[in-house]
Amino acid sequence: MPFKQLLTAAIKSEALSVDSSWGQGRTLFGGISASMVLANIRESVNQERPLRSISINFSGQAFADTPFKLQQQTLSNGKSISQINGQLLQNDRIVTQVCACFGDGRESSLNVNSPAIELPTLGENQRLGYMKGLTPEFVQHFEFEYTKGQLPFSNSPLNELAGWVRFKNSKNVLTEAHLIALIDAWPPTVLQKLKSFAPCATVSWNIEIVQPISHLNEPLLTDDWLYYDAEIKQAHHGYAHTEAKIYNAEGVLLALSRQLIAVYD
């Protein structure tokens, strides 16, 4: 099912299940779970109030082709800030927990901008495509181009992974839910350092929206390329801490992402 239809179903909370093309091993791609919860939450907030941050916890396995439901609770809804909790429940348990913060802009004397940076040229680097049986099923919905780092399980000495990403065969207006899925589409940075296959799982994930996409001069589309640059800050005792920056094609910083990843090697 196309991503747009999944978001529409999430908004309406009707006939909720996701097919195995969005799978990642035995479970659903975490980005699709988080995006659907966010899409459901979004309907409770003024559409003009941009997303400022989102905190995600994956507390269980969400399975493909298995019914689930979404629920939400409003924590606060003030003059300028709204905070909403949302959950994806499957088999009578919460498997994805999301807390989203939305905030209107205000007049302020504080003005510190992150300058646009020069990004690597698109089209001059290694592309990663969907390979049945070798890549997760959800990869078929995205396009990737590596500029730093190596493939998963390649015993890489590198601590950084970077490159371009976009939705494949899609041309819609890019929403906050699309952005969350794109950020999670890249493999965890630590996988390239492993010598052989080993499972890993994101435990917690926090994203700060530095530049609300609704404030950009030109709207982003789902077939626009975004740039992802992640680094391992520390890894030990079976856990890895990573940080990432996400830019649009003009080098404007859109978001900051931090993940705690459990590695079972």
N, C-alpha and C positions, 0 to 999 in steps of 0.2 A: 504494500500500500504506500502511495506517495506520502512524503512528510506533511504536505499541506492537508491532506485528508485526515491524517492522524491528529494534527492540531485542531482541526474542526471538530473531530469526535471528542477530543479532550475538553474543548470549550463547552460542548453541549452535554458532556458526560453520558453519551449514549453508546451502547454496543461496544464496550471498550475491550479490545484485545489487539495485540500487535503480532504480525506474521513473522516467521523465522528469517525473512530477509534482513531484519533488523537485529539479528542475533549476534552474540559474542560468546562463542563456546556454548555452555549450557544455559546461559542467561541472555537477557536483552542487553543491548548496548546501553550503557548508563546514560549517555547523552539523550537518548530518546525518552527514557523514563523521566529524567529531570525536566526536559522540555515540555512534556505533556502535563506534568504537574504545574509548571510555570504558566502554561497557556490557560489552564483552568483557573489558577489564581488571578491571572491578569484581568479576567472578566469582572472581578470584584473591586477593581480600582479604576479611578478616573483615567481614561486612555491617554490623556495629555500629561499625566504624572509619570515621568520616566523611571525605569528600574535603575537603582543605584548600587545594590549589592544583593547577592544571593548565596545562601549557605545550604549545602546539600549533604545529607548523610545517607549512605547506602547500607541499610540495616538488615538486608536479606536479599535473596535471589528473586528477581522478577523473570518469569518464564514466558517465552513466546507462545502464541496460539492458546493462551490460557486467560480466561476472563479476569478482569480486575476492576476496581472502582477507584475514583478520586474523591477526596474530601478536603475541606479547608476550614480554617478558623481565622477570624480577624483578631489580631493582637492589639492593633491600634489603628486609628484612622483620623489623624489630626489635620490641622490647617495646611500643613505642608508635607508631612511624612505619613505614609501608611506602611504597616508591617503585617504580612499575612503568612500564616502557616499552611502548608498543604502536604498531603500524603497520598501515596499510591499504595493501595491495599490489595493483596492477592492471597487467596487461601486463608482469609481471616487474620492476616497479620500485615503490619506496616513494613514495606520493603524499601520504600524511598521516602525520605522526609526532606521537605524544602521549606526554608524560611526566606521570604523575599522582602526587601525594603525598597519602597518607591518614594521619591522625593522631588517636590517642585523646586525650581531654582529661586534664589532670593538675591536681593541687592546686597553686595558685600564689598568691603575695601580689600579683601584678600583675593589676589589674582596671581597664581603661579601656574604657568602653563608648561606642559611637557612638549618640547619642540619636536616637530616632525623629523623623522630620520630617513636616511637613504637606505633603501632595501635592495637585496640582491635582485638581479634581473630575472624576470620570469621567463621560463622556456629554455634555460641553459643548464638545467640540473636534472638529476635522476627523478623520474616519475615512478610512483607506486600505484599500481592498479589492482583490481580485484583478481585474486587467483583462488579458485574454488579449492577448498581443502587446505590451503596454506594461509590465507588471510581470513579474518572474521567475516561473517556474512554481511554485516552492515557496511563494510568497505565499498560494496558495489554502488552505494548511494553517494559516494564522495570521490573527488579527485585530489591527489596529493603530489607535491613536488618537493623533494628534499633539497635543502641548501647546507645543512649542517647535521652531523650525526650519521648513524648507520642503521641498518635494518634490525629488527628485534632478534635476539638470541645470536648475535654475531660476535660476542666477546669483545665489544668495542671498548677502547680505553677512554672514550669521550664521555663527558658529563652533560653535554648540551645536545639538544635536538631542535631543529628549526626548519621551516619551510612554508610553502604556500598550500592553501586548502580552499575548496569550494564545494558546493553541492553539484552533483552530476545530473545532467538532463533536467534542469529546473530553472525557471526564470520567473520568480515571484519577488515581491518586496520582502526584503530580509527583516524579520522581526527579532525581538529579544530572544524568543524561544529558538529561532534558527541559530542565533549567535552562540547560545549555550551548547547546542549540538555540535557546531563546528569546532568549538574549543576542545570538546571531549573526543573529537574524531581521531586525533593523533594518538599513536600508541604511547603508553607511559614511558617517560624518558629513560627509566631504569632498565627497560626490557633489552635495550641494545647492549647492555653490559653483561648480560647473562650468557653463559657458554652453551646452554641447551634449553629446550623448552621448559618453562615453569610457569604455573599460573600466578596471577597477581590480581588484586582487587582494590579499587579506590574505596577508602573508608570514609573520608570526609573531603569536601571540596568547597572552596570559597572563592567567589568571583566578585570583584569590584568593577563596576562600569565607570571607567574614567571619563569617557566621552559618550553620553547617550546617543544612540544612533539616530534618534529623532532630531538631534541638534546639528547633524552634519549638513553641509551645504547642499549635497546631492544625496538622495536616498540610496542605500545599498540594496543590491539585488542578490538573489540566492546564487546566481552564477558569477558574481564578482569574487575575485580572489582576495582572501585575507591572509595575513602573515602571522605565523605562530613561532615563538621563540621561547623554549623552555630549558631550564637548568636544574640539575640535582643539587640541592643545597646540602643535604646530608643523607646518608643511608647506612643503617646498622640495625642489628637485632631483628632482621626481617621486616623492617619498615623503611620507607623512603619519603623524604620531604622534597617536593619540587615546586618551583615557581615558574610562571610563564607570563609573557606579555603578548598581546594580540593587537595587530595593527591593520588598518585598511591599506589599500594599494598605494596611497599617497604618503604612507609612513606616519599617519596619525594614530597615536596610541588610543585604542578603544577600551581595553580591559586588562586587569591584572588577575591572575589565577594562581591559587595555591592548592596543592593536593597532598594528602597523607595516603600513601599507598602501602598495602600489605603485600609482601613478596613471599611466595611459598616455594623457595628453591632448596 
